[in-house]
Amino acid sequence: MPRYFFNLRYGPGADKLAVDPEGDELADDEAAHQYALREARGLIAGPPSLVVRDWFVCSFEIEDENGRCVRMVPFSELVTEEDNEAQAG
């Protein structure tokens, strides 16, 4: 199974990227995408962070075992259109 690395982007610049040194073995790119969404939900629901003030500006930069960026997963992807409409209405 391929290994994917979930690097956390929490701001612009190289110093705002938390690199995942271990990664996780997952079936394919879509499984990595779903895994990233689950992890993002967990981070948002968890205790407050001293480093990250707004989780919804964060994203996972998913790399494969060859260092190729296979997908960017913004945490804002967790907010559905219905959520946006409910907040606006």
N, C-alpha and C positions, 0 to 999 in steps of 0.2 A: 504494500500500500504506500502511496506517496506521502511525504511529510510536508506539512504546511506550517509556515511561521506567521504569527499574528502580531505584527508590529503595531503598536498603538501610537497614532499621531494625535497629539493634544495641543498643537499650535504650530505656527510656521517656523521653519528653520530646523537644522539638524539637531539642535539641543532640545527640541520638543518631540522627539521620537523615542519611545521606549521599545527597544529591540527585544524580540522574543528569541532567546538563545536555544531553546529546546524544541519548540514546535510540537505538532501533534500529527499522528498518522490518520488520514481520512481517505475515504473512497475516491473522491474527485473534487473538482473545483466547486460544484454546487454544494456538496457536503461541507466544504470549508466555509462557504458563504453562510449556510445555516448555522454552523458552529459559531461564526463570528457574531451573528445576531443574538444567539443565546448568551454568549459571553458579554456582549454589550448590555443586554438586559440585566445581567447580574451585576455589572459595574454600576449601572445607573441606580439600581435598587439597593445597592450596598451602602456601607457607611460613607460619609462625606470624605472627599479626598483633600489633602492639603495642597496638592499640585494642580488638580483639575477643578476649575470652578464651574464650568458648564460642559457637561458630558455631550450635549447635542452639537458641539462644534468639533467633537472628536471623530476619528475614523480608525478602522483597522486597515493597514496596508498588508495584504496577504501575499506572501512570497512562497514559491514552491522550493523544493530542495536544491534547485539550480540557481536560486537567487532571482528568479524571474517574478516580477509583480503580476499576479494572476487576477487580482481584483482589489478594488477599494470599496470598503463598506462603511459609509458614513453612519454614525449612530442616529442621525436624524431619520434614517430609513425606518426606524422603529415607530415613528409618528405617522399614523395613517391619515388619509384625507378626512375621514370622519372625525378624528381627534382635532384636526385643524378647524373644521367647521364648527364643532362643539365649542371650542375656545372662542371663536369669532362671534358666534351667535348668542 
